[in-house]
Amino acid sequence: MEETLLEILEEICGTDEVRNDLDINLFDDGLLDSLGVIELLLSIEDKLKISIQPTEVTREQIATPRKIIDYLKAKKGE
């Protein structure tokens, strides 16, 4: 799951920096915007079969690759 998520982030953000620094702030560094968030959630649902509604996740919960991974692990454990 982690590898697939990083591939998704690389594609959406257009950089492998998301793989090299799991604590990079995707919003502060301009790698992810609101449109990118929707693309991210759709890709997660398509490739990882984890459905996340845009209203159920906060920007802070998905601010870094590590936070997204932790969120998905917790969500999958539900």
DRENPA-3360 file (N, C-alpha, C; in nm, 2 decimals, always signed):
BEGIN
1 = MEETLLEI = +0.08/-0.12/+0.00/+0.00/+0.00/+0.00/+0.09/+0.13/+0.00 ~ +0.19/+0.13/+0.08/+0.28/+0.24/+0.09/+0.34/+0.28/-0.04 ~ +0.39/+0.18/-0.11/+0.46/+0.19/-0.24/+0.36/+0.25/-0.34 ~ +0.24/+0.20/-0.34/+0.14/+0.24/-0.44/+0.10/+0.39/-0.41 ~ +0.09/+0.42/-0.28/+0.06/+0.56/-0.25/+0.17/+0.66/-0.29 ~ +0.29/+0.62/-0.27/+0.40/+0.70/-0.31/+0.41/+0.72/-0.46 ~ +0.37/+0.61/-0.54/+0.36/+0.62/-0.68/+0.25/+0.72/-0.72 ~ +0.14/+0.72/-0.66/+0.03/+0.81/-0.68/+0.07/+0.95/-0.66;
9 = LEEICGTD = +0.14/+0.97/-0.54/+0.18/+1.11/-0.51/+0.29/+1.16/-0.60 ~ +0.38/+1.07/-0.65/+0.48/+1.11/-0.75/+0.41/+1.16/-0.87 ~ +0.31/+1.09/-0.92/+0.24/+1.12/-1.04/+0.17/+1.26/-1.02 ~ +0.10/+1.27/-0.91/+0.01/+1.39/-0.89/+0.10/+1.52/-0.87 ~ +0.21/+1.50/-0.79/+0.29/+1.61/-0.75/+0.40/+1.64/-0.85 ~ +0.43/+1.54/-0.94/+0.53/+1.56/-1.04/+0.67/+1.56/-1.00 ~ +0.70/+1.50/-0.88/+0.83/+1.49/-0.83/+0.85/+1.37/-0.74 ~ +0.98/+1.32/-0.74/+1.01/+1.21/-0.65/+1.04/+1.25/-0.51;
17 = EVRNDLDI = +1.04/+1.38/-0.49/+1.07/+1.44/-0.36/+0.98/+1.38/-0.25 ~ +0.85/+1.35/-0.29/+0.76/+1.29/-0.19/+0.80/+1.15/-0.14 ~ +0.88/+1.09/-0.22/+0.94/+0.95/-0.18/+1.06/+0.97/-0.09 ~ +1.14/+1.07/-0.12/+1.26/+1.09/-0.05/+1.24/+1.16/+0.08 ~ +1.14/+1.24/+0.10/+1.11/+1.31/+0.23/+0.96/+1.28/+0.26 ~ +0.94/+1.19/+0.35/+0.80/+1.15/+0.38/+0.74/+1.26/+0.47 ~ +0.82/+1.35/+0.52/+0.76/+1.46/+0.61/+0.75/+1.59/+0.54 ~ +0.77/+1.59/+0.41/+0.76/+1.72/+0.33/+0.61/+1.76/+0.33;
25 = NLFDDGLL = +0.59/+1.89/+0.36/+0.45/+1.94/+0.36/+0.41/+1.97/+0.22 ~ +0.31/+1.89/+0.17/+0.27/+1.89/+0.03/+0.20/+2.02/-0.01 ~ +0.13/+2.08/+0.09/+0.06/+2.21/+0.06/+0.16/+2.33/+0.07 ~ +0.24/+2.34/+0.18/+0.33/+2.45/+0.20/+0.43/+2.46/+0.09 ~ +0.47/+2.34/+0.03/+0.57/+2.34/-0.07/+0.51/+2.35/-0.21 ~ +0.38/+2.37/-0.22/+0.31/+2.39/-0.35/+0.30/+2.26/-0.43 ~ +0.31/+2.15/-0.37/+0.31/+2.02/-0.45/+0.16/+1.97/-0.46 ~ +0.07/+2.02/-0.37/-0.06/+1.97/-0.37/-0.16/+2.08/-0.35;
33 = DSLGVIEL = -0.26/+2.09/-0.43/-0.37/+2.19/-0.41/-0.50/+2.12/-0.40 ~ -0.61/+2.20/-0.40/-0.74/+2.14/-0.38/-0.78/+2.04/-0.49 ~ -0.74/+2.08/-0.62/-0.77/+1.99/-0.73/-0.68/+1.86/-0.72 ~ -0.56/+1.88/-0.67/-0.47/+1.76/-0.65/-0.52/+1.67/-0.54 ~ -0.59/+1.73/-0.44/-0.64/+1.64/-0.33/-0.75/+1.55/-0.39 ~ -0.84/+1.61/-0.47/-0.95/+1.53/-0.53/-0.89/+1.42/-0.62 ~ -0.79/+1.45/-0.70/-0.72/+1.35/-0.78/-0.66/+1.25/-0.69 ~ -0.60/+1.29/-0.58/-0.54/+1.19/-0.49/-0.64/+1.10/-0.43;
41 = LLSIEDKL = -0.75/+1.15/-0.39/-0.86/+1.07/-0.33/-0.92/+0.97/-0.43 ~ -0.93/+1.02/-0.55/-0.98/+0.93/-0.66/-0.88/+0.82/-0.69 ~ -0.76/+0.85/-0.69/-0.65/+0.75/-0.72/-0.64/+0.65/-0.61 ~ -0.65/+0.69/-0.49/-0.65/+0.60/-0.37/-0.77/+0.50/-0.38 ~ -0.88/+0.56/-0.42/-1.00/+0.47/-0.43/-0.98/+0.37/-0.54 ~ -0.93/+0.42/-0.65/-0.91/+0.33/-0.77/-0.81/+0.23/-0.75 ~ -0.69/+0.27/-0.70/-0.58/+0.17/-0.69/-0.57/+0.10/-0.56 ~ -0.62/+0.16/-0.45/-0.60/+0.09/-0.32/-0.74/+0.04/-0.27;
49 = KISIQPTE = -0.85/+0.08/-0.34/-0.98/+0.03/-0.30/-1.02/+0.08/-0.16 ~ -0.97/+0.21/-0.13/-1.00/+0.27/+0.00/-1.08/+0.40/-0.03 ~ -1.21/+0.40/+0.00/-1.29/+0.52/-0.03/-1.28/+0.62/+0.08 ~ -1.25/+0.75/+0.04/-1.24/+0.86/+0.13/-1.31/+0.97/+0.07 ~ -1.41/+1.02/+0.14/-1.49/+1.14/+0.09/-1.41/+1.26/+0.13 ~ -1.41/+1.36/+0.04/-1.33/+1.49/+0.06/-1.37/+1.55/+0.20 ~ -1.49/+1.53/+0.24/-1.54/+1.60/+0.36/-1.50/+1.52/+0.49 ~ -1.44/+1.40/+0.48/-1.41/+1.32/+0.59/-1.26/+1.34/+0.63;
57 = VTREQIAT = -1.18/+1.41/+0.55/-1.04/+1.42/+0.58/-1.00/+1.57/+0.58 ~ -0.92/+1.61/+0.68/-0.88/+1.75/+0.68/-0.75/+1.76/+0.61 ~ -0.72/+1.89/+0.58/-0.59/+1.92/+0.51/-0.47/+1.87/+0.60 ~ -0.48/+1.89/+0.73/-0.38/+1.85/+0.82/-0.35/+1.70/+0.82 ~ -0.46/+1.62/+0.80/-0.44/+1.48/+0.80/-0.37/+1.43/+0.68 ~ -0.37/+1.51/+0.57/-0.30/+1.46/+0.45/-0.19/+1.56/+0.41 ~ -0.13/+1.63/+0.50/-0.03/+1.73/+0.47/+0.10/+1.67/+0.43 ~ +0.13/+1.55/+0.47/+0.26/+1.49/+0.43/+0.24/+1.35/+0.39;
65 = PRKIIDYL = +0.33/+1.30/+0.31/+0.32/+1.16/+0.27/+0.30/+1.06/+0.39 ~ +0.38/+1.09/+0.49/+0.38/+1.00/+0.61/+0.24/+1.01/+0.68 ~ +0.18/+1.13/+0.68/+0.05/+1.14/+0.74/-0.06/+1.07/+0.66 ~ -0.05/+1.07/+0.53/-0.14/+1.00/+0.44/-0.13/+0.85/+0.46 ~ -0.01/+0.80/+0.47/+0.01/+0.66/+0.49/-0.05/+0.62/+0.63 ~ -0.02/+0.70/+0.73/-0.08/+0.67/+0.86/-0.23/+0.67/+0.86 ~ -0.29/+0.77/+0.79/-0.43/+0.78/+0.78/-0.49/+0.66/+0.71 ~ -0.43/+0.62/+0.60/-0.48/+0.50/+0.52/-0.47/+0.37/+0.61;
73 = KAKKGE = -0.36/+0.36/+0.68/-0.34/+0.24/+0.76/-0.45/+0.23/+0.87 ~ -0.48/+0.35/+0.93/-0.59/+0.36/+1.03/-0.73/+0.33/+0.97 ~ -0.75/+0.39/+0.85/-0.88/+0.37/+0.78/-0.90/+0.23/+0.74 ~ -0.79/+0.16/+0.69/-0.80/+0.02/+0.65/-0.83/-0.07/+0.77 ~ -0.78/-0.03/+0.88/-0.80/-0.11/+1.00/-0.94/-0.10/+1.06 ~ -1.02/+0.00/+1.01/-1.16/+0.02/+1.06/-1.24/-0.11/+1.04;
% end
